Amino acid sequence: MNEHIESYHRILEEECLSINEFESFAEAYTIVNEFIKLYNTKRIHSSTKYMPPAEFYEHLRISGETVNMRL
C-alpha cells in the first residue's frame, strides 16, 4: 500500500506542486483540489486497467468484481 501512496505523492509533486507558484493558501488549496479531481476522474492509471479511479470504481460496483489489493 505504501508504494501507491508514494507514487501518488511523486505525481502530485511532479505534475502540480513543482510547476505552480502559489500566492496564498487559498490559491494552493484551489489548484491542488482541481488536480485531485483531474487525477481521480480523467487521468488513467495502469493499476486500474487504464481507467481513471472513479471510472474503475464504478466498473467494479456495477460488475461486482473484486480487486486483490496488496497491503
Contacts in CASP RR format, 6 or more apart in sequence:
PFRMAT RR
TARGET T0000
AUTHOR 0000-0000-0000
METHOD contacts of the structure
MODEL  1
MNEHIESYHRILEEECLSINEFESFAEAYTIVNEFIKLYNTKRIHSSTKY
MPPAEFYEHLRISGETVNMRL
1 69 0 8 1.000
1 70 0 8 1.000
1 71 0 8 1.000
4 47 0 8 1.000
8 39 0 8 1.000
11 39 0 8 1.000
12 32 0 8 1.000
12 35 0 8 1.000
12 39 0 8 1.000
15 35 0 8 1.000
16 31 0 8 1.000
16 32 0 8 1.000
16 35 0 8 1.000
17 32 0 8 1.000
20 28 0 8 1.000
20 31 0 8 1.000
22 28 0 8 1.000
22 31 0 8 1.000
39 52 0 8 1.000
39 53 0 8 1.000
40 52 0 8 1.000
40 53 0 8 1.000
40 54 0 8 1.000
41 52 0 8 1.000
41 53 0 8 1.000
41 54 0 8 1.000
41 55 0 8 1.000
42 52 0 8 1.000
43 52 0 8 1.000
44 50 0 8 1.000
44 51 0 8 1.000
44 52 0 8 1.000
45 51 0 8 1.000
45 52 0 8 1.000
45 53 0 8 1.000
45 56 0 8 1.000
48 55 0 8 1.000
48 56 0 8 1.000
49 56 0 8 1.000
49 59 0 8 1.000
51 59 0 8 1.000
59 65 0 8 1.000
60 66 0 8 1.000
60 67 0 8 1.000
END
